[in-house]
């Protein structure tokens, strides 16, 4: 792309150095390691590094245009054009949208936000649409998917450059839809700026990321930004759609943040657009009545947990009221969905007790999982649990301790993603003064898994929380490859 065509969308404060005329831009980057010849380098002030410290390196590596939010005289002789703007974060989103020719406008984009349920809800929507003949893209915690191509996920929601690049790849691959998980960090930091969202979904809100947002009010505000972003444009000739969980105390905040049409869902509240009743678990499946236009429909879900019934309804509303599919079509294709890796996932190697793996790592998610398993247990409930270390929300640990001691019969405390924080310290902050049930601390997670499984007797339930489908552990600064389900399977086979 011509540099003048790219930069024309910015409100500039000043231009320094070489003229833009006749320059071509081959790539947008915010990381000097990714620079190729004729790149445009955007200097971002990050949590750990300020990109303005790497301007000389960027130009030496091949950047011919640099975007900054402060200018230094030391750069005046660089062989590059230096563009001064108020905010490089905002410029990054604007430039990415322009460079990739506004790709989100050529996709039907559904974005899901909430503390829990984003991955399951987005996976349901993508799976159902695929079964209905769509080519879809899916961006979230587990991976990034472009039609049939899969890439490892770096963040739940990619930064603006990567997001627009992936949208563009979806367009090239002839995808019709993009389903994305919108994290509160992404919304607060503007990663979704200049993304044309057509359908926004709010699942729920409970304590998480208060190390970043500080208060629940600020956390809720960050989530509401997605609904404000829907704007007032029509999508395919009809108003955009906001889908909100009526059972959550923050539902009205989300609904009031948007001019879009609002559809609601609930477990048991007949005031919602759709609601569920008569929920029961039979043979590791969940059966319930789904009420649509005051008519009941029987649904069988190959997943456990009332919260997955809520996730189902959010996905159902998307397909029915945004895409226009009939209730019968949706129920038919949804019956084939078998769940998400690491979300209430059963692991069966022929052992005489139940083994469950779940990503639950927030107080609310942990309580949902343990409450469900405790209510259905035949023997003891053995829980393996840890908590992220480093600069994560350590204030949640006492609440996690209250929950795990309330529902468990035996607890194994271990590492989750400890980063630089001592595992023993993390575990003790969860335990606090609790001693209602027996517990042990085993710092190395694989050893803790083997120990937990060895404690299990016939009819017990062993649940492994925190990792789910994540394929790494963060130890120090290193992302160490790790697969919880495979470790458990190998241990179970060894124990036979």
VEXDREN-2710 file (C-alpha; in Angstrom, 1 decimal):
% VEXDREN-2710
k/r/px/py/pz
1/UNK/0.0/0.0/0.0
2/UNK/1.2/3.5/-0.8
3/UNK/2.3/5.3/2.4
4/UNK/0.2/8.3/1.6
5/UNK/-2.9/6.2/1.3
6/UNK/-2.2/4.6/4.6
7/UNK/-1.3/7.7/6.6
8/UNK/-4.2/9.9/5.2
9/UNK/-6.6/8.4/7.7
10/UNK/-4.6/9.7/10.7
11/UNK/-5.0/13.1/12.3
12/UNK/-1.3/14.1/12.4
13/UNK/0.4/16.4/14.8
14/UNK/3.6/16.6/12.7
15/UNK/5.7/14.8/10.1
16/UNK/9.5/14.7/10.4
17/UNK/12.3/13.3/8.3
18/UNK/11.9/11.9/4.8
19/UNK/8.8/12.8/2.7
20/UNK/6.1/10.2/2.3
21/UNK/5.7/10.5/-1.4
22/UNK/6.6/7.4/-3.4
23/UNK/7.0/5.2/-0.3
24/UNK/5.3/1.8/-0.2
25/UNK/4.3/0.0/3.0
26/UNK/4.7/-3.7/3.0
27/UNK/3.7/-4.5/6.6
28/UNK/2.4/-2.9/9.8
29/UNK/4.4/-3.9/12.9
30/UNK/4.7/-3.0/16.6
31/UNK/7.5/-5.4/17.3
32/UNK/11.0/-4.8/15.8
33/UNK/11.5/-8.6/15.5
34/UNK/8.8/-8.8/12.9
35/UNK/10.1/-5.9/10.6
36/UNK/10.7/-6.6/7.0
37/UNK/11.8/-4.1/4.3
38/UNK/9.5/-1.1/4.0
39/UNK/7.5/-1.8/7.2
40/UNK/5.6/0.9/9.1
41/UNK/6.7/0.6/12.8
42/UNK/4.2/1.8/15.4
43/UNK/5.9/2.6/18.8
44/UNK/3.6/1.3/21.5
45/UNK/4.0/2.1/25.2
46/UNK/3.4/-1.4/26.7
47/UNK/3.3/-2.8/30.2
48/UNK/7.0/-3.9/30.1
49/UNK/8.5/-2.0/27.2
50/UNK/8.2/1.3/25.5
51/UNK/8.5/1.0/21.7
52/UNK/9.9/4.5/21.5
53/UNK/13.2/3.1/22.9
54/UNK/13.5/0.9/19.7
55/UNK/13.1/3.5/16.9
56/UNK/16.7/3.4/15.7
57/UNK/16.6/-0.4/15.8
58/UNK/13.3/-0.4/13.8
59/UNK/14.7/1.8/11.1
60/UNK/17.9/-0.2/10.9
61/UNK/15.8/-3.4/10.5
62/UNK/14.0/-1.9/7.5
63/UNK/11.1/0.3/8.7
64/UNK/10.7/3.3/6.4
65/UNK/7.8/4.9/8.3
66/UNK/7.6/5.2/12.1
67/UNK/4.6/6.3/14.1
68/UNK/5.3/7.9/17.5
69/UNK/3.5/9.9/20.2
70/UNK/6.6/11.8/21.2
71/UNK/9.4/13.2/19.0
72/UNK/13.1/13.2/19.9
73/UNK/15.8/15.3/18.2
74/UNK/18.1/12.3/18.1
75/UNK/15.9/10.8/15.3
76/UNK/16.2/13.8/12.9
77/UNK/18.8/12.1/10.7
78/UNK/17.2/8.7/10.5
79/UNK/16.3/7.3/7.0
80/UNK/12.6/7.2/7.6
81/UNK/9.5/9.3/7.9
82/UNK/8.4/9.9/11.5
83/UNK/4.7/10.5/12.1
84/UNK/3.7/12.2/15.4
85/UNK/0.2/11.4/16.7
86/UNK/-1.6/11.9/20.0
87/UNK/-2.0/8.1/20.7
88/UNK/-0.1/5.3/19.0
89/UNK/-2.6/2.8/20.5
90/UNK/-5.4/4.6/18.6
91/UNK/-3.3/5.1/15.5
92/UNK/-2.5/1.3/15.5
93/UNK/-6.2/0.4/15.3
94/UNK/-6.9/3.0/12.6
95/UNK/-3.9/2.1/10.5
96/UNK/-4.6/-1.7/10.8
97/UNK/-8.2/-1.2/9.6
98/UNK/-7.0/0.9/6.6
99/UNK/-4.0/-1.3/5.7
100/UNK/-6.2/-4.5/5.5
101/UNK/-9.1/-2.6/3.7
102/UNK/-11.6/-2.6/6.5
103/UNK/-12.0/-6.4/6.7
104/UNK/-14.5/-6.5/9.6
105/UNK/-17.1/-4.8/7.3
106/UNK/-17.0/-7.9/5.0
107/UNK/-17.7/-10.3/7.9
108/UNK/-20.6/-10.9/10.2
109/UNK/-18.9/-10.4/13.5
110/UNK/-20.1/-11.7/16.9
111/UNK/-18.2/-10.7/20.0
112/UNK/-18.7/-12.4/23.4
113/UNK/-17.7/-10.7/26.6
114/UNK/-18.1/-11.8/30.3
115/UNK/-16.0/-13.3/33.1
116/UNK/-17.0/-16.9/32.3
117/UNK/-18.6/-18.7/29.3
118/UNK/-16.9/-16.8/26.5
119/UNK/-15.0/-19.8/25.1
120/UNK/-18.0/-22.2/25.3
121/UNK/-20.5/-19.8/23.8
122/UNK/-18.2/-18.8/20.9
123/UNK/-17.3/-22.4/20.2
124/UNK/-21.0/-23.3/20.1
125/UNK/-21.8/-20.5/17.6
126/UNK/-18.9/-21.4/15.4
127/UNK/-19.7/-25.1/15.5
128/UNK/-23.4/-24.6/14.8
129/UNK/-22.7/-22.2/11.9
130/UNK/-20.2/-24.6/10.4
131/UNK/-22.8/-27.4/10.5
132/UNK/-25.2/-25.1/8.8
133/UNK/-22.7/-24.6/5.9
134/UNK/-20.9/-21.5/6.9
135/UNK/-17.1/-20.9/6.8
136/UNK/-16.2/-19.3/10.1
137/UNK/-13.3/-17.7/11.9
138/UNK/-13.0/-18.1/15.7
139/UNK/-10.6/-16.1/17.9
140/UNK/-10.3/-16.9/21.6
141/UNK/-8.5/-18.4/24.6
142/UNK/-7.9/-21.9/23.1
143/UNK/-6.7/-20.9/19.6
144/UNK/-7.3/-18.8/16.5
145/UNK/-9.2/-20.5/13.7
146/UNK/-9.5/-19.3/10.1
147/UNK/-11.8/-21.7/8.4
148/UNK/-9.9/-25.0/8.7
149/UNK/-6.5/-23.4/9.8
150/UNK/-5.6/-23.3/13.4
151/UNK/-3.0/-21.0/15.1
152/UNK/-1.9/-20.9/18.8
153/UNK/-3.6/-18.1/20.7
154/UNK/-1.3/-15.4/22.3
155/UNK/-4.0/-13.4/23.9
156/UNK/-7.8/-14.1/24.3
157/UNK/-8.3/-11.1/22.0
158/UNK/-5.3/-10.3/19.7
159/UNK/-3.9/-6.8/19.5
160/UNK/-5.3/-4.5/16.8
161/UNK/-2.7/-5.3/14.2
162/UNK/-3.0/-9.1/14.6
163/UNK/-6.8/-8.9/14.8
164/UNK/-7.3/-7.0/11.6
165/UNK/-4.7/-9.3/9.9
166/UNK/-6.7/-12.3/10.9
167/UNK/-9.9/-10.7/9.8
168/UNK/-8.3/-10.1/6.4
169/UNK/-7.2/-13.7/6.2
170/UNK/-10.7/-14.8/7.0
171/UNK/-12.0/-12.7/4.1
172/UNK/-9.3/-14.2/1.8
173/UNK/-10.4/-17.7/2.9
174/UNK/-14.0/-16.8/2.1
175/UNK/-15.3/-16.9/5.6
176/UNK/-18.6/-15.3/6.2
177/UNK/-18.4/-15.0/10.0
178/UNK/-16.0/-14.2/12.7
179/UNK/-16.8/-15.1/16.3
180/UNK/-14.4/-13.5/18.8
181/UNK/-13.9/-13.5/22.6
182/UNK/-13.7/-9.9/23.7
183/UNK/-11.7/-9.7/27.0
184/UNK/-11.9/-6.7/29.3
185/UNK/-8.3/-6.0/28.7
186/UNK/-8.9/-5.9/25.0
187/UNK/-11.9/-3.6/25.3
188/UNK/-10.1/-1.3/27.8
189/UNK/-7.0/-1.1/25.6
190/UNK/-8.8/-0.5/22.3
191/UNK/-7.9/-3.8/20.6
192/UNK/-11.4/-3.8/19.0
193/UNK/-11.4/-0.2/17.9
194/UNK/-12.5/0.0/14.2
195/UNK/-13.9/-3.5/14.3
196/UNK/-17.4/-3.5/13.0
197/UNK/-19.2/-5.7/15.5
198/UNK/-22.7/-6.9/14.5
199/UNK/-23.8/-9.0/17.5
200/UNK/-22.5/-8.5/21.0
201/UNK/-23.1/-11.1/23.8
202/UNK/-22.7/-10.6/27.6
203/UNK/-22.5/-13.8/29.6
204/UNK/-21.9/-12.7/33.2
205/UNK/-19.6/-10.7/35.5
206/UNK/-17.8/-11.8/38.6
207/UNK/-14.5/-11.0/40.2
208/UNK/-11.5/-11.2/37.9
209/UNK/-8.7/-9.0/36.7
210/UNK/-9.0/-6.5/39.6
211/UNK/-5.2/-6.2/39.4
212/UNK/-5.9/-4.4/36.2
213/UNK/-9.3/-2.8/36.6
214/UNK/-9.0/-2.2/40.5
215/UNK/-12.8/-2.1/41.1
216/UNK/-15.8/-4.1/39.9
217/UNK/-17.4/-0.9/38.6
218/UNK/-14.3/-0.2/36.3
219/UNK/-14.4/-3.9/35.3
220/UNK/-18.1/-3.7/34.3
221/UNK/-17.5/-0.4/32.5
222/UNK/-14.8/-2.1/30.4
223/UNK/-17.2/-4.9/29.4
224/UNK/-19.9/-2.3/28.5
225/UNK/-17.6/-0.7/26.0
226/UNK/-18.4/-3.6/23.6
227/UNK/-22.1/-2.7/23.6
228/UNK/-21.4/1.0/23.1
229/UNK/-19.3/0.0/20.2
230/UNK/-22.2/-1.6/18.4
231/UNK/-23.3/1.9/17.4
232/UNK/-26.4/2.7/15.4
233/UNK/-25.6/1.3/11.9
234/UNK/-27.7/-1.4/10.4
235/UNK/-26.2/-4.8/9.8
236/UNK/-27.5/-6.5/6.6
237/UNK/-30.4/-4.1/6.6
238/UNK/-31.5/-4.7/10.2
239/UNK/-30.5/-3.3/13.6
240/UNK/-27.5/-4.8/15.3
241/UNK/-28.2/-7.2/18.2
242/UNK/-27.1/-7.2/21.9
243/UNK/-27.7/-10.4/23.8
244/UNK/-27.7/-10.1/27.6
245/UNK/-27.9/-12.6/30.5
246/UNK/-30.9/-11.3/32.4
247/UNK/-29.8/-13.3/35.5
248/UNK/-26.7/-11.2/36.0
249/UNK/-26.8/-8.0/38.1
250/UNK/-24.9/-6.1/35.4
251/UNK/-27.3/-7.0/32.6
252/UNK/-29.0/-3.6/32.6
253/UNK/-25.7/-1.7/32.4
254/UNK/-24.9/-3.6/29.2
255/UNK/-28.3/-3.1/27.8
256/UNK/-28.3/0.6/28.5
257/UNK/-24.9/1.0/26.8
258/UNK/-26.2/0.3/23.3
259/UNK/-28.7/1.6/20.8
260/UNK/-29.0/-1.9/19.3
261/UNK/-31.9/-4.3/19.8
262/UNK/-31.6/-6.3/23.0
263/UNK/-32.5/-9.9/23.4
264/UNK/-32.2/-11.6/26.9
265/UNK/-31.9/-15.1/28.3
266/UNK/-32.5/-16.6/31.7
267/UNK/-32.7/-19.7/33.7
268/UNK/-36.3/-19.6/35.0
269/UNK/-37.2/-16.0/34.4
270/UNK/-40.2/-15.9/31.9
271/UNK/-39.6/-12.2/31.3
272/UNK/-36.5/-13.1/29.2
273/UNK/-36.7/-13.4/25.4
274/UNK/-35.8/-17.1/25.9
275/UNK/-35.5/-19.0/29.1
276/UNK/-34.9/-22.5/30.4
277/UNK/-36.7/-24.7/32.9
278/UNK/-36.8/-28.3/34.1
279/UNK/-33.0/-28.8/33.9
280/UNK/-31.8/-32.3/34.7
281/UNK/-28.6/-34.4/34.1
282/UNK/-29.1/-37.8/32.6
283/UNK/-26.1/-40.0/31.6
284/UNK/-23.6/-37.1/31.5
285/UNK/-26.0/-35.1/29.4
286/UNK/-28.1/-32.1/30.3
287/UNK/-31.8/-32.0/29.4
288/UNK/-34.0/-28.9/29.7
289/UNK/-37.0/-27.1/28.3
290/UNK/-36.1/-24.1/26.2
291/UNK/-39.0/-21.6/26.1
292/UNK/-39.2/-19.6/22.8
293/UNK/-42.2/-17.3/22.2
294/UNK/-43.9/-19.0/25.2
295/UNK/-43.5/-22.4/23.6
296/UNK/-41.4/-25.1/25.2
297/UNK/-38.8/-27.1/23.2
298/UNK/-36.9/-30.1/24.5
299/UNK/-33.1/-29.7/24.3
300/UNK/-30.4/-32.3/25.0
301/UNK/-27.0/-30.8/25.6
302/UNK/-23.9/-33.1/25.6
303/UNK/-22.4/-31.0/28.4
304/UNK/-22.8/-30.7/32.2
305/UNK/-23.7/-27.6/34.3
306/UNK/-26.5/-25.1/34.5
307/UNK/-24.1/-22.5/33.3
308/UNK/-23.7/-24.3/30.1
309/UNK/-27.5/-24.1/29.7
310/UNK/-27.0/-20.3/29.9
311/UNK/-24.2/-20.4/27.4
312/UNK/-26.4/-22.5/25.1
313/UNK/-29.2/-19.8/25.2
314/UNK/-26.7/-17.0/24.4
315/UNK/-25.6/-18.9/21.3
316/UNK/-29.2/-19.8/20.4
317/UNK/-30.3/-16.2/20.5
318/UNK/-27.4/-15.3/18.2
319/UNK/-28.4/-17.8/15.5
320/UNK/-32.1/-17.2/15.8
321/UNK/-32.3/-13.4/16.1
322/UNK/-29.2/-12.3/14.4
323/UNK/-28.8/-15.0/11.7
324/UNK/-32.5/-15.8/11.4
325/UNK/-32.4/-19.6/11.7
326/UNK/-35.5/-21.4/13.0
327/UNK/-35.7/-22.9/16.4
328/UNK/-35.9/-26.4/14.9
329/UNK/-32.8/-25.9/12.8
330/UNK/-30.7/-24.7/15.7
331/UNK/-31.8/-27.5/18.1
332/UNK/-31.0/-30.0/15.4
333/UNK/-27.4/-28.9/14.8
334/UNK/-26.7/-28.0/18.4
335/UNK/-27.4/-31.6/19.5
336/UNK/-24.2/-32.7/17.7
337/UNK/-22.0/-30.3/19.7
338/UNK/-19.9/-32.2/22.2
339/UNK/-18.3/-29.4/24.2
340/UNK/-15.0/-27.6/24.5
341/UNK/-11.7/-29.1/25.5
342/UNK/-11.0/-28.4/29.1
343/UNK/-14.5/-27.2/29.9
344/UNK/-16.2/-29.6/32.3
345/UNK/-14.4/-32.3/30.2
346/UNK/-14.7/-35.9/31.3
347/UNK/-11.6/-38.0/31.1
348/UNK/-12.3/-41.8/31.0
349/UNK/-9.5/-44.4/30.9
350/UNK/-11.7/-47.1/32.4
351/UNK/-11.0/-45.9/36.0
352/UNK/-13.8/-46.7/38.6
353/UNK/-14.2/-43.0/39.5
354/UNK/-15.1/-39.8/37.6
355/UNK/-12.3/-37.4/36.4
356/UNK/-13.2/-33.9/35.3
357/UNK/-11.0/-31.2/33.8
358/UNK/-12.2/-27.6/33.9
359/UNK/-10.6/-24.2/33.1
360/UNK/-12.4/-22.6/36.1
361/UNK/-10.0/-20.1/37.8
362/UNK/-12.3/-17.3/39.0
363/UNK/-14.3/-17.6/42.2
364/UNK/-17.6/-17.7/40.4
365/UNK/-16.4/-20.3/37.9
366/UNK/-14.9/-22.5/40.6
367/UNK/-18.1/-22.3/42.6
368/UNK/-20.2/-23.2/39.6
369/UNK/-18.1/-26.3/38.8
370/UNK/-17.7/-27.5/42.4
371/UNK/-21.4/-26.9/43.3
372/UNK/-22.5/-28.9/40.2
373/UNK/-20.1/-31.8/40.9
374/UNK/-20.8/-31.8/44.7
375/UNK/-24.5/-32.0/44.1
376/UNK/-24.1/-35.0/41.7
377/UNK/-21.3/-36.9/43.5
378/UNK/-21.7/-40.5/44.7
379/UNK/-18.5/-40.6/46.7
380/UNK/-16.1/-37.9/47.7
381/UNK/-15.2/-34.8/45.7
382/UNK/-11.4/-34.4/45.4
383/UNK/-10.4/-31.0/44.1
384/UNK/-7.0/-30.0/42.7
385/UNK/-6.6/-26.3/42.6
386/UNK/-4.0/-23.4/42.4
387/UNK/-4.1/-19.8/41.4
388/UNK/-2.1/-17.6/39.0
389/UNK/0.9/-15.8/40.5
390/UNK/2.7/-12.6/39.7
391/UNK/0.7/-9.5/39.1
392/UNK/-2.7/-11.3/39.0
393/UNK/-5.6/-10.7/41.3
394/UNK/-4.3/-12.1/44.5
395/UNK/-7.2/-10.6/46.4
396/UNK/-9.5/-13.3/45.0
397/UNK/-7.6/-16.1/46.8
398/UNK/-9.4/-15.9/50.2
399/UNK/-12.8/-16.2/48.3
400/UNK/-11.5/-19.2/46.3
401/UNK/-10.5/-20.8/49.6
402/UNK/-13.9/-20.3/51.1
403/UNK/-15.5/-22.0/48.0
404/UNK/-13.1/-24.9/47.7
405/UNK/-13.4/-25.8/51.4
406/UNK/-17.1/-25.5/51.3
407/UNK/-17.7/-28.1/48.5
408/UNK/-14.7/-30.4/48.6
409/UNK/-14.0/-33.5/50.7
410/UNK/-10.3/-33.5/50.0
411/UNK/-8.1/-30.8/48.4
412/UNK/-4.8/-30.8/46.6
413/UNK/-3.2/-27.4/46.3
414/UNK/-0.6/-26.9/43.6
415/UNK/0.8/-24.6/41.0
416/UNK/-1.3/-23.0/38.2
417/UNK/0.7/-20.3/36.4
418/UNK/3.0/-19.2/39.3
419/UNK/5.2/-16.8/37.3
420/UNK/7.7/-15.5/39.8
421/UNK/5.6/-15.9/42.9
422/UNK/6.3/-18.9/45.3
423/UNK/3.7/-21.6/44.9
424/UNK/3.7/-22.2/48.7
425/UNK/2.7/-18.6/49.3
426/UNK/-0.1/-18.7/46.7
427/UNK/-1.5/-21.9/48.3
428/UNK/-1.3/-20.5/51.8
429/UNK/-3.2/-17.4/50.8
430/UNK/-6.0/-19.6/49.4
431/UNK/-6.1/-21.8/52.5
432/UNK/-6.1/-19.0/55.0
433/UNK/-7.5/-20.2/58.3
434/UNK/-9.5/-23.1/56.8
435/UNK/-9.1/-26.6/58.2
436/UNK/-12.6/-28.1/57.7
437/UNK/-11.4/-30.9/55.4
438/UNK/-8.0/-32.6/54.8
439/UNK/-5.7/-31.1/52.3
440/UNK/-2.1/-31.2/51.0
441/UNK/0.2/-28.9/49.1
442/UNK/2.3/-30.4/46.3
443/UNK/4.1/-27.6/44.3
444/UNK/4.8/-29.5/41.0
445/UNK/1.5/-29.9/39.2
446/UNK/2.2/-33.2/37.5
447/UNK/3.1/-34.7/40.9
448/UNK/0.0/-33.2/42.4
449/UNK/-2.1/-34.8/39.7
450/UNK/-0.7/-38.3/40.4
451/UNK/-1.3/-37.8/44.1
452/UNK/-4.9/-36.7/43.6
453/UNK/-5.7/-39.6/41.4
454/UNK/-4.1/-42.0/43.9
455/UNK/-6.5/-40.7/46.6
456/UNK/-9.5/-41.6/44.6
457/UNK/-11.7/-44.6/45.4
458/UNK/-14.6/-46.1/43.5
459/UNK/-17.5/-43.7/42.9
460/UNK/-15.3/-40.6/43.9
461/UNK/-15.1/-37.5/41.6
462/UNK/-11.7/-35.9/41.0
463/UNK/-11.8/-32.4/39.5
464/UNK/-8.7/-30.6/38.1
465/UNK/-9.4/-26.8/38.0
466/UNK/-7.5/-23.9/36.5
467/UNK/-5.7/-25.2/33.3
468/UNK/-8.4/-26.7/31.2
469/UNK/-7.4/-26.6/27.6
470/UNK/-4.4/-24.3/28.1
471/UNK/-1.3/-25.8/26.5
472/UNK/1.3/-24.2/28.8
473/UNK/2.3/-23.3/32.3
474/UNK/3.8/-19.9/33.0
475/UNK/6.8/-20.5/35.3
476/UNK/8.9/-17.4/35.8
477/UNK/8.9/-15.7/32.4
478/UNK/8.7/-19.0/30.5
479/UNK/5.7/-20.6/28.8
480/UNK/6.4/-24.3/29.4
481/UNK/4.5/-26.7/27.2
482/UNK/1.9/-28.5/29.2
483/UNK/-1.3/-30.5/28.5
484/UNK/-3.4/-31.3/31.5
485/UNK/-5.7/-33.9/29.9
486/UNK/-2.7/-35.8/28.4
487/UNK/-0.9/-35.8/31.8
488/UNK/-4.0/-37.1/33.5
489/UNK/-4.6/-39.8/30.8
490/UNK/-1.0/-41.0/31.0
491/UNK/-1.2/-41.2/34.8
492/UNK/-4.5/-43.1/34.7
493/UNK/-3.0/-45.6/32.2
494/UNK/0.1/-46.0/34.4
495/UNK/-2.1/-46.7/37.4
496/UNK/-4.0/-49.6/35.7
END
